[in-house]
């Protein structure tokens, strides 16, 4: 039986199914000639690239070692031992870990029945020692999304002493989702930090390029806690090439979205409960015994992410990978939960 380490179809980490664009690879090859030189002491040039790309002042940009690295820098900047952080459960694995690193109290709040954040319950968990409220939107691992109006209604309930960390790692896949541009968001909500990455939509996860957009005093506070030389020349070259290939990226996103919709439709037809996703992955409700399905998927060489007692997260791959997913779920369809589909 195949395990995750030797699986043919790697669908457990929400990675982009396609290799980097040729223009990105060419830029990396050219930049590698200077690897004997140090990068910038502070990543001012790469911050400038992001600022121009996102049409914000450079002072509102924080760049770092992937979005997770930027998030950890934020925790170091604003969280003291004994403070608390409110987040959904399940959520991106890094956030509970960052609470441990910062010696903060993690306050996980179970998702609602629609596989989205339970915003009312999250509001009840906040108090004067809450320093960060984490909202992954679209959510990881369920792929669900809140409208901007729903989010801002919640923002009004967040104490002024807390920052709202809006993790938008998958926002490029949410083609129909609408919100004000980031400068307008930050102007209205000065305690808002918008976190993004090039790992997912741009398909360069190994380069670890992430950034945050925030009010200038918040951004500076985070930059003050960053390690020097944290962003290297390859990251800078990869970013510049990636943002210059937006049309190619958009075509790839459209292909992934089409495969997501096809795979979701097949799983629904087989009787599985699938949360409505706007990302590059699907959340399949599976609160029962997951072992038969796991055995079948591993037999087919498919590695996915299992949340025991809750569900299964399946990244969208190329067509043959998604066909293998459908085949695996079809083999154990009678074990699917027998309750209404997630609205």
N, C-alpha and C positions, 0 to 999 in steps of 0.2 A: 504494500500500500504506500502511495506517495505521501510524503509529508510536505509542509510548507517550504522547507529548504530546497527540495528538488522538484517542486511543482512546475508544470509546463506553463500554466496560466497564472500569473502573479496579480491577483485581484484583491489583495488584502490591505493595501496601503493607499488606495485612491490615487495611484500614479497615473500619469498620462500614458495612454497606450502606444503612442508613437515616439520615435526617437527625436532628438533635437533637430530643428530645421537646419538645412545646409549652411545658411548664412550665419547661424549661431556657431556651428562647428568651425567654420572658417575664421570667425572672429576669435574663438578660443585658441585656435592653432597659432594665429598671429600674435596674440597676447602672451603665449607661452614662451616666446623668445626673451621676455623680460623677467622671467621668474627669479632671476638672481637679484632683482631690485626689490626693495621694500615697497609695499603699497602706501597710500597716504596715512599719516599718523592719525588723522581724523578723516572719515570718508566724505569729504566735502564735494569732490567731483561727482561721486555716484549719487549723493543727495541732490545735487543740482540736476542730474539727469532725471531723477524721479520728480523733482519739483516742476521741471519743464513739461514732462509727460503728463502729470496730473494737474497742471496749471494752478499750483499753489506756491506761496513763498518758500524758499529753501529753509527758512527758520521753522517751518511747520512740519519738516520731514525728519524722520529717524530711520536710518537703514541699519541692517544688522544681519546676523548669520541665520537667515531664514526667519519667517514670521515668529517661530517659536523662540528664537534668540532675542528678537526685539521684545516679545512678551516677557521673557525672563528679565531683561533689562528694566522693563517697566515695573515688575514686581520688586526688584532690588531698589528702585528709585522711590517707591511710594509706600511699600508695605513694611511695617515693623513687627517684631515678634508680639503676638497677642492680638494683632489686628485680624480681621476676617475677610474672606473672599467668597462671594456668592456665585455659584455656577450651576448649570443643569447637570443632571445625571441620567444617562451617560452623557459625556461630552468628550472633546478632544483630550486624549490621555495626558497631555503635558500639563494641563491646568492643575489637577490635584497634586502632581509632582512639584510644580512651582510653589504651591502652598507649603509643602513640606520643606522645600529649600529655604523659603522665606520665614519659616517657623510661624506661619499664619494658620488660623483656623479655617479649614475648608468647610463651606456650608453648601453641600450638594442638595439640589432640589429635583425630585423625580420629574420626568417629562409628563405632560398632560396626555389625555387619551388620544389626542390627534397627532402624537409624536412630535409635538413642538414644545418649546419652553412653557412652563406653567408660570406665566408672568405674575399672576396674583400671588402665588405661593412664594415666588422669589422676592417680591416686594415685602412680604411679611417677615422674611429672614434677614432683612437689612436693618442695621442700627448704626449708632454713632461710631462704632469701631470698624464698620465696613469700609474698606479702602478701594476695592475693585469689584465691579459686577461684570461678569463675563457673559456675553451674548454671542454665540456663533450663529451668524445669519448670512447665508443658509447654514442650517445646523449640521454639525458632524457629531454623531454618525447617522442621522435620519434623513438628511437631505431636504428637510422642510424649511419653510421660510415665513417670516412675518412681513407684512407691508410696512412701509415707512410710517404710516399713520398709527398703526398698532404699536410700533416701537416707540414713537415719540410720546404716546400716551403713557407708556411705561417709564420713559425717561423722566417724566414729571414727578415720579414717585421716588426717584433715586436721590439720596441725600447729597447736598452740595459738597460734602467732605469725601465723597466716593467718585472714582473715575468709572466711566462706562467703557469697557473694552469690547468694541464691536468687531469681532473677528469675521472678516469677509474673505476668507481664503478661497471660497468657491463662488464668489459673486459673479465672475466672468461667465459662468455657465448659466446663471439665472437670467436668461435673455429677456424675459418679460417683466423683470422686477424694476421698479422705478423709485428713485429717491432724488432729493436735491443734490447738486454737485457738492463735493467735499468742502470747499471753502464756505458755502452757505450752511452746511451742517455744523461746522466748527464754530462759525459766528453765532449761531443760535444756541449751541450746546457746548460751552467751553470746557466741560468736563468729559467730552467725548473723545475717544481715541479710536481711529479706524485702522485696523490691522489687515495687511494684505501680503500676498506672496506671489512669486512667479513659478513656484514649484508645480502648481496644478495646471492652470490653463496654458501656461507657456511651456510646460514640459521640460523644465530644467531643475528638477528636485535636487539632484546631486550638487548643484552649484550653491544651494542655500542662500537665496536672495529673498529677503523679506523687508518690509518697510511699514512704518506707521505714519499717519497723518494726524496732527493734533495742534491745539492752540500753542503758540510759540513758547510760553513759559513752561507748559507741560512737556513739550518736545525737548526743550533745553535741559529740563530736570532729568529726563531719561538719558540724553546724550552724555550728561555728566557722570553717569554710572557705567559707561561702556568702556570696554577694554580697547586700548590703542591698537592700531593695525588690524582691526577686526574684520575689515572688508578688503578682499584682495583684488589683484588686477584681473584675474579670470572672471570674478563676479562682475566687475565693472564692464568688461568687454562683452560678457554674455548678456547683461542687462541692456546695454546699448543696442546690441544686435536684435534682441528679442522685441524690444519696444518699436524697433523699426520694421517689424514684420507682422504688424497687426492684422493685415488682410489674410495672410496665411494662417495665423492663429484663429481668426474668426471662422475660416473654412473648416479647420480641424474641430473646433467646438461644435459647429453645426453637425458634423459627422458623428461626434460622440453623443450629442443630444438625440439624433435620430436612432442610434443604437440603444440608447437608454430607453427611449419610448417603445422600441420594438421588444426589448427584453422585458420591460415592465408589463407590457400587454400580454406577453406569453405567460409570465408567472401568474398574473391575475387570472388568465384563462384556465390555468392549472389548479386554481383554487387557493393560491397563496395570498396573504394580506401584505400589500406593498404600500408604504407611505408615498404620497405624491412628492417626487423629488425634482429639484431644479438644479441638480449638481451632476457630477460625473460618477455617481454611485447610487445604489438603491439600498433601502432598508427593508428587509423582509421580516415581518413579525413571526417570531418562533419562540414562544415562551415555554414550550414543552421540551421533550427529549430531542436534542440536536444531533446525537451520535449517529443515527442511521443516515441522515443527510450528509454529515461530515465524512462518513466513510465513503459514500457514493461520490462526493465531489473530489475527495482525495484520490479515489480510484481513477477518476477522469483527469487527474493532474491539475485540479483547480484549487488555488489557495484563496480563501476569503477570510473575513474577520468575524469571529464568533463572540457574541455577548450572551453567556449562559443565562437561561431563564428569561431572556428579553428578545433578542433578534439576531439577525445576520446582516452584515454590511457587505455588499458586493460591488466592487468597482467595475465600471464599464470598460471593457477591453475591445480588441478588434473582433470582427464578426465570429471567427472560429472560437475565440474564448467565450463569447457570450452564448454561442450555441452549446458549448460544453456546460455552461451554467444551467441553461434551460433543460438540457438532458438530465443533469443531476437532480434538479428539483422535480422533474417529471417522474423520476424513478421512485420518489418517496412522497408524492403529492398527497396520498391518503393521510399522512401524518400532519398535514397543515392544520393550524388552529381553526376551529369551526366557530368563528364569530364574525360579525360584519366587518367589511373592509374599512380601513382607516379613511375618514372623510377627507 
